[in-house]
């Protein structure tokens, strides 16, 4: 199947008991056994281990990312935490220097006393990256594009190194979605999604996902998920699965609108810099063209004045864009990273990687582009 067909049919089956086209919401905690240790269906004993609605979603996730195993979690951070439970004191993890604030917080605060050592590096400085690798390096963690500076990492080039060194390589594919980028095909071992965002697509669910190519790794991660319990409930699984079925249509429109918003911002006298991988001036534009089939709907920008007050004034004036955290929904959202999504990153660290106080991040939705541009225009007036 090609992608547009996969999001609707990939890994999916009509309900065997009723013929229902959409998987039912199996709102049950447990399943009947005919004799101790012999459930009616051997796949289902207790919903923390497996639930038919969640299984339908997990099969879809594996299909659209070209993996062998998908796992659905109660949040993107729960999915990330499941991966980190694979490591022990003395292990080292190399991560991209521009990360979602919640990921950075987990790495530096939750796991700070675990004995795992974290290194943060610009993944485009390959020599610096390679110099950090040693016998204790167990994982490389990358976001591409990054949140919120839209940095990119060359997945294929990093994968060559991790394969040679036998190091796990995980890619947060939330911003790109599997419609625009397929990390497993490019050599990654694990793909992570905050399924809250584009996969769900309607700002009505919190969810996370992992997809892997290697079946043994998938089984290991499933055991860690089952043993720690951060599974996705059946109703939320149903909502994400429903969102996936329109992913291709929505992301096409996100990309189309994102490009128009970028054109407007790039030519506005109050805007200093626009961060968007589709711009030829973007430092990693060539990487984007190589590994992505489109440039997405996420846009960040700064002001000529450099003032936080100008960013706040702009955000307070918006009428169509909604001032809120998160991203990837059908509605357009605007965010101030330093005060909102990335506030958990210390100020000096934010400054070092370029998250300035006048930086604004937009999640461009699927409304009429003309209305979005008019809203930006009046907020910048």
URCORZI-V285024 format. One record per pair of residues at least 6 apart in sequence whose C-alpha atoms are under 6 Angstrom apart, sorted by the first residue. I is the first residue (numbers start at 1). J is the second residue. D is the distance in Angstrom with one decimal. If there is no record, write none. Layout:
BEGIN
I,J,D  I,J,D
END
This chain:
BEGIN
7,244,5.9  7,245,5.0  8,245,4.8  10,60,5.6  10,63,5.4  11,59,5.0  11,60,5.3  11,63,6.0  14,20,5.7  14,21,5.1  15,23,5.9  25,53,5.7  25,234,5.7  25,235,5.9  26,53,5.9  29,46,6.0  29,47,5.1  30,45,6.0  30,46,4.4  30,47,5.9  31,45,5.1  32,39,5.8  33,39,3.7  33,40,5.5  44,50,5.8  49,226,5.4  53,234,5.4  54,234,5.8  54,237,5.2  57,241,5.3  58,70,4.5  58,71,5.3  61,70,5.4  62,68,5.7  62,69,5.3  62,70,4.7  62,211,5.9  65,178,5.8  67,212,5.3  67,213,4.5  68,213,5.1  69,211,5.7  69,212,5.6  69,218,5.7  70,210,5.7  70,211,4.4  71,209,5.5  71,210,5.2  72,208,5.8  72,209,4.6  72,232,5.7  73,79,5.8  73,207,5.7  73,208,4.7  73,209,5.7  73,230,5.7  73,231,4.5  73,232,4.6  74,207,4.8  74,208,5.9  74,230,5.5  74,231,5.2  74,232,4.4  75,206,5.5  75,207,3.9  75,208,4.2  76,194,4.1  76,207,5.9  76,208,3.7  79,208,5.6  79,209,6.0  89,114,5.9  89,115,4.0  89,116,4.9  90,115,5.7  90,116,5.5  91,116,5.1  91,136,5.1  92,116,5.7  92,117,4.6  92,118,5.8  92,136,5.5  92,137,4.5  92,138,5.9  93,118,4.9  93,137,5.8  93,139,4.9  93,140,5.8  94,118,5.9  94,119,4.7  94,140,4.8  95,120,4.9  95,140,5.8  95,141,4.6  95,142,6.0  96,120,5.5  96,121,5.2  96,122,5.8  96,123,5.8  96,142,5.3  97,120,4.7  97,121,4.8  97,122,5.5  99,147,5.9  100,147,5.3  101,342,4.4  101,344,6.0  123,153,5.9  138,167,5.2  139,167,5.6  139,168,4.7  139,169,5.7  140,169,4.8  141,170,5.0  142,171,4.9  143,171,5.7  143,172,4.7  144,152,4.7  144,153,5.8  145,151,5.3  145,152,4.8  156,186,5.1  156,187,6.0  159,187,5.1  159,188,5.9  169,188,5.3  169,189,5.3  170,189,5.9  170,190,4.5  170,191,5.7  171,191,5.0  172,191,5.9  172,192,4.7  172,193,5.9  173,193,5.7  174,193,4.8  174,194,5.8  180,292,5.1  180,293,4.8  180,294,5.6  181,292,4.9  189,212,5.9  190,211,5.8  190,212,4.8  191,210,5.6  191,211,5.2  192,209,5.6  192,210,4.7  193,208,5.6  193,209,5.0  194,208,4.6  195,207,4.9  195,208,4.8  196,205,5.7  196,206,4.7  196,207,5.0  197,327,5.6  197,328,4.4  198,328,4.3  199,243,5.8  199,244,5.3  200,240,4.3  200,243,4.5  201,243,5.7  201,328,5.7  201,329,4.4  202,329,4.6  202,330,5.7  203,329,5.3  212,218,6.0  253,366,5.6  254,297,4.7  254,365,5.6  254,366,5.6  255,296,4.5  255,297,4.9  257,369,5.5  258,297,4.5  258,364,5.7  270,303,5.8  270,304,5.5  271,302,6.0  271,303,4.6  271,304,5.4  272,302,5.5  272,303,4.9  272,304,4.4  273,301,5.4  273,302,5.4  274,300,5.9  274,301,4.3  275,299,6.0  275,300,5.0  275,301,5.8  276,299,5.5  277,285,5.3  277,295,6.0  278,295,5.3  297,364,5.1  298,362,5.9  298,363,4.9  299,361,5.8  299,362,5.1  300,360,5.5  300,361,4.2  300,362,6.0  301,359,5.7  301,360,5.5  302,358,5.5  302,359,4.7  306,358,5.6  307,358,5.4  308,357,5.0  308,358,4.4  311,358,5.3  314,379,5.1  314,380,5.9  317,379,5.0  318,379,5.6  321,332,4.9  321,333,5.1  322,333,4.7  322,334,5.9  323,333,5.8  323,334,4.8  323,335,5.9  324,335,5.9  325,335,6.0  327,363,5.3  330,365,4.9  330,366,5.4  331,365,4.6  332,363,5.5  332,364,4.7  332,365,4.1  333,362,5.8  333,363,5.0  334,361,5.9  334,362,4.6  335,360,5.9  335,361,5.2  336,360,5.0  338,357,5.9
END
